[in-house]
Amino acid sequence: MSPVPSLPQIPAEEICLHCKNKSDIIDAQAETIQELKTEIQQLRDEIAILKGEKPKPVLKPSKMDKNTDLGDNPPHSNGSGVISKRPGSAKRSKTAQLIIHEIRIIEPAGPIPPGARLKTYQDFVVQGLIIKAHNICYRLACYQTNDGKCLRGQLPPELQGQHFNPTLRSYILYQHHHCHVTQPLLLEQLSEWHIDISSGQINALLSQHTEAFHTEKDEILAIGLQKSQYVTVDDTGARHAGQNGYALHVGNEGFGWFQSTDSKSRINFLQCLHAGPVTTLVNEHALTYMEEHGLSNDIRSQLQNHATPEFLSIELWRKHLEALKIDSETHVRIATEGALLGSLVEKGFNLKLAIVSDGAGQFAVLLHALCWIHAERLVHKLIPVNEGQRQAVAQVRSDIWRLYGDLKAYKRNPNANMVEQFEKRFDSVFNRKTGYQTLDKLLKRLYGKKEELLLVLQRPEIPLHTNGSETALRDFVKKRKVSGGTRSDLGRQCRDTFASLKKTCRKQGISFWRYLEDRITQTNAIPRLATLIRA
């Protein structure tokens, strides 16, 4: 497609008000045309794929932010926590730390001449893996005493009621929840290894007798919210029972917690923050929230005068609102959000906890901070239609990245004397007029988020982005692409539980495989994850 023609640049002093209005209209139309062209190309690419052809290639330019990485990884880190080898570093021995399970001595192939003496052995280490079925028949001895009683041998605790040993059960859980292997593929794999197991038994091993895991998962969020200085939050799509749903992530460098729900509303988010039984309470915090969000004096007075000590479920709260004739959708929403928040504070929620999000409205509660990467992404998504607009967008993005890089340096070495300087720089970046109407409106909107974007000046420990949550949710995205979604409520609960346990183990430096073995064998050599988070 040919590019959209741009208007000639006219000096500002020669533009009258009428011409400026016409120019803004033309620019808006040109931007709409460019968006339609992009959508047409996307549809053409989809048609090409359906025909078995290749879509138009997208050649992305190099990142303009070359001197500022998007995360907080140290130099020579690949972003996954694995430090790459530094130039000039000594090469380590790959086998020196290995545990040797078997030694085999190999003599020379030919005859050894008389008088030859053995001088030494040259070691050659080969790593291997033994995969084979190993079936055990436990013969429980039964004795009858003189008084007619029966004495019978007892199975080990980890085998009570189980016909599959802990290693096999750990392997099935690990493959499904860590490696994203589907149940049909697991069945095929185990059958090829001569394990006599059915699809129903695999499903039972993945979902039944997991109460201890669910309990430990619930502990993670409660302790994490209590002991953390900040959390990053994000959500993504997660299908369940053939319907679209959502998966929420709450976490930081110490833990990760997931919850699948049917909604991504603020009510749902506040319910998740309860980290246990959801209750509502109309108190000072609740009434203040309702007032800030425009709930009328009459309704607030009505709720205050008819308040009960506490409602033990959201259903009882909704019935209470119905009894008070509060039935407007907006009024019910604001009142419910306020009551959930009031109960949360009453339970001792850490009000100094910073919640860092991508700007989604449901997360804007309590002490809220915004992700700089998502703020810049809004500017990056603009579609300029002439050279002047392109230069304006490039200049704003460049200024944002420079400010972002300096804020990262400030985090490493906070200095209270620089706060005012950063605030002035923020004003110069976001409170400007570029002449590009769409960009100016966006900058004005971002300028209104100044307090949330610059919270890092008061709290240097909080991150400038939500990359941690976005990375954590990739497992759910892969799961969604591989298997589509869960079918039963128990299956959805298990998906959330084991994703939370796996992510927390990784952040605590614990092997998820060792963790599963430890819990299934009931060895308990690995402390409870909540204990590690508390420490």
Summary of the structure (lengths in Angstrom):
residues: 535
radius of gyration: 30.7
end to end distance: 60.2
largest distance: 116.1
contacts: 1379
relative contact order: 0.12
helix: 49%
strand: 8%
